[in-house]
Amino acid sequence: MDKKEWKAIDDLRIKVQQISEQQNMKKKLANVKYVAVEFAYKRFKNGEDAVNDAINHGYEVMETYKTESGIVVVLGRYRFGAV
């Protein structure tokens, strides 16, 4: 490859990087999910499984709230670009 071809490749790399950065700035909350996790021995596994399933489907933990019987986990799923 000559210098002109390398310059074109480098220009394209820079454009791709700029577009990626612009899309990251447009991160928007698309879905919210509340999951109750009870600390009762026979019930905690259901909440634990629900939280893990949500994380596996792209949700992120936003907050947790303590309750008398356990916690409530607030999860959000984000989209990039147009939502």
DSSP file (Angstrom, degrees, kcal/mol; ACC not computed):
  #  RESIDUE AA STRUCTURE BP1 BP2  ACC     N-H-->O    O-->H-N    N-H-->O    O-->H-N    TCO  KAPPA ALPHA  PHI   PSI    X-CA   Y-CA   Z-CA
    1    1 A M              0   0    0      0, 0.0     2,-0.1     0, 0.0     0, 0.0   0.000 360.0 360.0 360.0 144.8    0.0    0.0    0.0
    2    2 A D     >  -     0   0    0      1,-0.1     4,-2.0     4,-0.0     3,-0.3  -0.418 360.0 -95.2 -94.6 176.7    1.1    3.5   -0.7
    3    3 A K  H  > S+     0   0    0      1,-0.2     4,-2.3     2,-0.2     5,-0.1   0.832 122.2  57.2 -61.1 -34.6    0.9    6.5    1.6
    4    4 A K  H  > S+     0   0    0      2,-0.2     4,-1.9     1,-0.2    -1,-0.2   0.902 107.9  46.5 -65.6 -41.2   -2.4    7.7    0.0
    5    5 A E  H  > S+     0   0    0     -3,-0.3     4,-2.2     2,-0.2    -2,-0.2   0.901 112.3  50.1 -67.8 -41.0   -4.1    4.4    0.8
    6    6 A W  H  X S+     0   0    0     -4,-2.0     4,-2.5     1,-0.2    -2,-0.2   0.889 109.3  52.4 -63.8 -38.3   -2.8    4.4    4.4
    7    7 A K  H  X S+     0   0    0     -4,-2.3     4,-2.4     2,-0.2    -1,-0.2   0.904 109.1  49.4 -63.7 -42.0   -4.0    8.0    4.8
    8    8 A A  H  X S+     0   0    0     -4,-1.9     4,-2.2     2,-0.2    -2,-0.2   0.900 111.7  48.7 -64.3 -41.2   -7.5    7.0    3.6
    9    9 A I  H  X S+     0   0    0     -4,-2.2     4,-2.2     2,-0.2    -2,-0.2   0.917 111.8  48.9 -64.5 -43.4   -7.6    4.0    6.0
   10   10 A D  H  X S+     0   0    0     -4,-2.5     4,-2.1     2,-0.2    -2,-0.2   0.895 109.9  51.8 -64.0 -40.4   -6.5    6.2    8.9
   11   11 A D  H  X S+     0   0    0     -4,-2.4     4,-2.2     1,-0.2    -1,-0.2   0.910 110.2  48.9 -61.8 -42.6   -9.2    8.8    8.0
   12   12 A L  H  X S+     0   0    0     -4,-2.2     4,-2.5     2,-0.2    -2,-0.2   0.897 108.9  53.1 -64.3 -40.0  -11.8    6.1    8.0
   13   13 A R  H  X S+     0   0    0     -4,-2.2     4,-2.2     1,-0.2    -1,-0.2   0.911 109.4  48.9 -60.3 -42.7  -10.6    4.8   11.4
   14   14 A I  H  X S+     0   0    0     -4,-2.1     4,-2.3     2,-0.2    -1,-0.2   0.905 110.8  50.1 -64.6 -42.0  -10.9    8.4   12.8
   15   15 A K  H  X S+     0   0    0     -4,-2.2     4,-2.4     2,-0.2    -2,-0.2   0.911 110.2  50.0 -63.3 -42.6  -14.4    8.7   11.4
   16   16 A V  H  X S+     0   0    0     -4,-2.5     4,-2.4     1,-0.2    -1,-0.2   0.914 111.0  49.7 -61.7 -42.7  -15.5    5.4   12.9
   17   17 A Q  H  X S+     0   0    0     -4,-2.2     4,-2.2     2,-0.2    -2,-0.2   0.907 110.6  49.7 -63.1 -42.6  -14.1    6.4   16.3
   18   18 A Q  H  X S+     0   0    0     -4,-2.3     4,-2.1     2,-0.2    -2,-0.2   0.906 111.2  48.8 -63.9 -42.1  -15.9    9.8   16.2
   19   19 A I  H  X S+     0   0    0     -4,-2.4     4,-2.3     2,-0.2    -2,-0.2   0.914 110.5  51.4 -63.9 -42.8  -19.2    8.1   15.3
   20   20 A S  H  X S+     0   0    0     -4,-2.4     4,-2.1     1,-0.2    -2,-0.2   0.912 109.9  49.2 -60.7 -43.2  -18.8    5.6   18.2
   21   21 A E  H  X S+     0   0    0     -4,-2.2     4,-1.4     1,-0.2    -1,-0.2   0.887 110.0  51.4 -64.3 -39.3  -18.1    8.4   20.6
   22   22 A Q  H  X S+     0   0    0     -4,-2.1     4,-0.6     1,-0.2    -1,-0.2   0.905 109.8  49.6 -64.3 -41.3  -21.2   10.3   19.5
   23   23 A Q  H >< S+     0   0    0     -4,-2.3     3,-1.0     1,-0.2    58,-0.8   0.878 106.3  55.8 -67.3 -37.3  -23.4    7.2   19.9
   24   24 A N  H >< S+     0   0    0     -4,-2.1     3,-1.1     1,-0.3    -1,-0.2   0.851 102.9  56.1 -62.6 -33.2  -22.0    6.6   23.4
   25   25 A M  H 3< S+     0   0    0     -4,-1.4    -1,-0.3     1,-0.3    -2,-0.2   0.692 100.5  60.8 -71.1 -17.3  -23.1   10.1   24.3
   26   26 A K  T << S+     0   0    0     -3,-1.0     2,-0.4    -4,-0.6    55,-0.3  -0.026  70.5 145.9-100.5  30.2  -26.6    9.2   23.3
   27   27 A K    <   -     0   0    0     -3,-1.1     2,-0.4    53,-0.2    53,-0.2  -0.549  27.2-175.0 -68.4 123.8  -27.0    6.4   25.8
   28   28 A K  E     -A   79   0A   0     51,-2.8    51,-2.8    -2,-0.4     2,-0.4  -0.962  30.7-112.7-129.2 141.9  -30.7    6.4   26.9
   29   29 A L  E     +A   78   0A   0     -2,-0.4    49,-0.2    49,-0.2     3,-0.1  -0.576  37.7 169.8 -70.2 124.5  -32.6    4.5   29.4
   30   30 A A  E     +     0   0A   0     47,-3.0     2,-0.3    -2,-0.4    48,-0.2   0.770  58.8  16.4-108.3 -36.0  -35.0    2.2   27.6
   31   31 A N  E     -A   77   0A   0     46,-1.7    46,-2.6     2,-0.0     2,-0.4  -0.989  56.2-159.1-142.1 148.7  -36.5   -0.2   30.2
   32   32 A V  E     -A   76   0A   0     -2,-0.3     2,-0.4    44,-0.2    44,-0.2  -0.976   9.8-172.8-126.3 142.8  -36.7   -0.3   34.0
   33   33 A K  E     -A   75   0A   0     42,-2.8    42,-3.3    -2,-0.4     2,-0.5  -1.000  10.8-155.7-137.9 135.3  -37.3   -3.5   36.1
   34   34 A Y  E     -A   74   0A   0     -2,-0.4     2,-0.5    40,-0.2    40,-0.2  -0.944  13.4-173.3-109.4 128.6  -37.9   -3.8   39.8
   35   35 A V  E     -A   73   0A   0     38,-2.4    38,-3.2    -2,-0.5     2,-0.5  -0.984  14.2-146.4-126.9 124.2  -37.0   -7.2   41.4
   36   36 A A  E     -A   72   0A   0     -2,-0.5     2,-0.6    36,-0.2    36,-0.2  -0.760  11.2-166.9 -87.6 129.0  -37.8   -8.0   45.0
   37   37 A V  E     -A   71   0A   0     34,-3.4    34,-2.4    -2,-0.5     2,-0.3  -0.941   8.4-157.7-117.3 107.6  -35.2  -10.3   46.7
   38   38 A E  E     -A   70   0A   0     -2,-0.6    32,-0.3     5,-0.3     9,-0.2  -0.609  14.2-143.8 -85.1 144.8  -36.5  -11.7   49.9
   39   39 A F        +     0   0    0     30,-3.2    31,-0.1    -2,-0.3     2,-0.1   0.468  61.9 121.1 -87.3  -0.8  -34.1  -12.9   52.5
   40   40 A A  S >> S-     0   0    0     29,-0.4     4,-2.1     1,-0.1     3,-2.0  -0.443  71.9-125.1 -62.5 134.2  -36.2  -15.8   53.6
   41   41 A Y  T 34 S+     0   0    0      1,-0.3     4,-0.4     2,-0.2    -1,-0.1   0.837 107.6  46.5 -53.5 -40.5  -34.2  -19.0   53.0
   42   42 A K  T 34 S+     0   0    0      1,-0.2    -1,-0.3     2,-0.1     4,-0.1   0.555 121.0  37.5 -81.3  -6.5  -36.8  -20.7   50.9
   43   43 A R  T X> S+     0   0    0     -3,-2.0     4,-1.1     2,-0.1     3,-0.9   0.628  88.3  83.8-119.4 -18.0  -37.5  -17.5   48.7
   44   44 A F  H 3X S+     0   0    0     -4,-2.1     4,-2.6     1,-0.3     5,-0.2   0.825  84.3  64.3 -62.3 -30.8  -34.2  -15.7   48.1
   45   45 A K  H 3> S+     0   0    0     -4,-0.4     4,-2.8     1,-0.2    -1,-0.3   0.859  97.5  55.7 -63.3 -35.8  -33.2  -17.9   45.2
   46   46 A N  H <> S+     0   0    0     -3,-0.9     4,-2.1     2,-0.2    -1,-0.2   0.939 112.2  41.7 -61.5 -47.5  -36.2  -16.7   43.1
   47   47 A G  H  X S+     0   0    0     -4,-1.1     4,-2.4     2,-0.2    -2,-0.2   0.898 114.0  52.5 -66.6 -40.5  -35.2  -13.1   43.5
   48   48 A E  H  X S+     0   0    0     -4,-2.6     4,-2.5     1,-0.2    -2,-0.2   0.928 110.6  47.5 -60.3 -45.7  -31.5  -13.9   42.9
   49   49 A D  H  X S+     0   0    0     -4,-2.8     4,-2.6     1,-0.2    -1,-0.2   0.890 110.5  52.4 -62.7 -39.8  -32.4  -15.8   39.7
   50   50 A A  H  X S+     0   0    0     -4,-2.1     4,-2.1     2,-0.2    -2,-0.2   0.901 110.9  46.9 -64.9 -40.8  -34.5  -12.9   38.5
   51   51 A V  H  X S+     0   0    0     -4,-2.4     4,-2.4     2,-0.2    -2,-0.2   0.937 113.9  47.5 -65.7 -46.4  -31.7  -10.4   39.0
   52   52 A N  H  X S+     0   0    0     -4,-2.5     4,-2.3     1,-0.2    -2,-0.2   0.885 111.2  51.5 -62.9 -38.7  -29.2  -12.6   37.3
   53   53 A D  H  X S+     0   0    0     -4,-2.6     4,-1.1     2,-0.2    -1,-0.2   0.918 109.9  49.3 -63.7 -43.2  -31.5  -13.2   34.4
   54   54 A A  H ><>S+     0   0    0     -4,-2.1     5,-2.5     1,-0.2     3,-0.6   0.919 110.9  49.8 -62.9 -42.9  -32.1   -9.5   34.0
   55   55 A I  H ><5S+     0   0    0     -4,-2.4     3,-1.7     1,-0.2    -1,-0.2   0.908 108.0  53.8 -62.4 -40.9  -28.3   -8.8   34.0
   56   56 A N  H 3<5S+     0   0    0     -4,-2.3    -1,-0.2     1,-0.3    -2,-0.2   0.738 105.9  55.0 -64.8 -21.6  -27.8  -11.6   31.4
   57   57 A H  T <<5S-     0   0    0     -4,-1.1    -1,-0.3    -3,-0.6    -2,-0.2   0.150 131.5 -88.4 -98.9  18.5  -30.4   -9.8   29.2
   58   58 A G  T < 5S+     0   0    0     -3,-1.7    20,-0.5     1,-0.3    -3,-0.2   0.486  80.9 138.0  96.7   2.8  -28.5   -6.5   29.3
   59   59 A Y  E   < -B   77   0A   0     -5,-2.5     2,-0.4    18,-0.2    -1,-0.3  -0.516  37.1-152.3 -80.4 152.1  -29.9   -4.8   32.4
   60   60 A E  E     -B   76   0A   0     16,-3.1    16,-2.8    -2,-0.2     2,-0.4  -0.952  24.9-107.0-121.7 144.3  -27.6   -2.9   34.8
   61   61 A V  E     +B   75   0A   0     -2,-0.4    14,-0.3    14,-0.2     3,-0.1  -0.566  38.1 173.2 -70.6 124.4  -28.2   -2.4   38.6
   62   62 A M  E     -     0   0A   0     12,-3.4     2,-0.3     1,-0.4    13,-0.2   0.834  60.7 -19.2 -97.6 -45.7  -29.2    1.2   39.1
   63   63 A E  E     -B   74   0A   0     11,-1.4    11,-3.0     2,-0.0    -1,-0.4  -0.972  51.4-142.5-155.5 163.9  -30.1    1.2   42.8
   64   64 A T  E     -B   73   0A   0     -2,-0.3     2,-0.4     9,-0.2     9,-0.2  -0.992  10.9-159.5-132.9 145.0  -31.1   -1.1   45.7
   65   65 A Y  E     -B   72   0A   0      7,-2.4     7,-2.6    -2,-0.4     2,-0.3  -0.988  16.2-132.6-125.2 130.7  -33.6   -0.4   48.5
   66   66 A K  E     -B   71   0A   0     -2,-0.4     5,-0.3     5,-0.2     2,-0.2  -0.638  27.7-178.7 -81.3 136.2  -33.6   -2.2   51.8
   67   67 A T        -     0   0    0      3,-3.1     3,-0.3    -2,-0.3     5,-0.0  -0.699  44.0 -96.2-121.7 177.9  -37.0   -3.5   53.0
   68   68 A E  S    S+     0   0    0     -2,-0.2     3,-0.1     1,-0.2    -2,-0.0   0.834 124.3  31.9 -64.3 -31.7  -38.1   -5.3   56.1
   69   69 A S  S    S-     0   0    0    -31,-0.0   -30,-3.2   -29,-0.0   -29,-0.4   0.423 132.3 -54.7-109.4   1.1  -37.9   -8.7   54.4
   70   70 A G  E    S-A   38   0A   0     -3,-0.3    -3,-3.1   -32,-0.3     2,-0.3  -0.898  72.6 -54.0 166.3-135.4  -35.1   -8.1   51.9
   71   71 A I  E     -AB  37  66A   0    -34,-2.4   -34,-3.4    -2,-0.3     2,-0.5  -0.952  26.8-137.0-138.7 158.8  -34.2   -5.7   49.1
   72   72 A V  E     -AB  36  65A   0     -7,-2.6    -7,-2.4    -2,-0.3     2,-0.5  -0.988  21.6-153.1-114.4 126.2  -35.6   -4.3   45.9
   73   73 A V  E     -AB  35  64A   0    -38,-3.2   -38,-2.4    -2,-0.5     2,-0.6  -0.878   1.6-153.4-102.8 125.3  -33.2   -4.1   43.1
   74   74 A V  E     -AB  34  63A   0    -11,-3.0   -12,-3.4    -2,-0.5   -11,-1.4  -0.882  18.2-174.5 -99.7 121.1  -33.9   -1.5   40.4
   75   75 A L  E     -AB  33  61A   0    -42,-3.3   -42,-2.8    -2,-0.6     2,-0.4  -0.889   6.7-165.1-118.0 146.4  -32.4   -2.5   37.1
   76   76 A G  E     -AB  32  60A   0    -16,-2.8   -16,-3.1    -2,-0.4     2,-0.5  -0.976   9.9-151.3-130.8 145.4  -32.2   -0.5   33.9
   77   77 A R  E     -AB  31  59A   0    -46,-2.6   -47,-3.0    -2,-0.4   -46,-1.7  -0.969  19.3-155.1-115.1 131.4  -31.5   -1.4   30.3
   78   78 A Y  E     -A   29   0A   0    -20,-0.5     2,-0.3    -2,-0.5   -49,-0.2  -0.737   5.8-157.8-107.5 151.6  -29.9    1.2   28.1
   79   79 A R  E     -A   28   0A   0    -51,-2.8   -51,-2.8    -2,-0.3     2,-0.4  -0.898  13.5-135.2-121.2 154.9  -30.0    1.7   24.3
   80   80 A F        -     0   0    0     -2,-0.3     2,-0.2   -53,-0.2   -53,-0.2  -0.881  68.7  -2.8-110.9 143.7  -27.5    3.6   22.2
   81   81 A G  S    S+     0   0    0    -58,-0.8     2,-0.3    -2,-0.4    -2,-0.1  -0.551 122.3  10.3  80.0-144.6  -28.5    6.0   19.5
   82   82 A A              0   0    0     -2,-0.2    -2,-0.1     1,-0.1   -54,-0.0  -0.519 360.0 360.0 -72.7 132.6  -32.2    6.4   18.7
   83   83 A V              0   0    0     -2,-0.3    -1,-0.1    -4,-0.1    -2,-0.0   0.364 360.0 360.0-106.6 360.0  -34.5    4.7   21.2
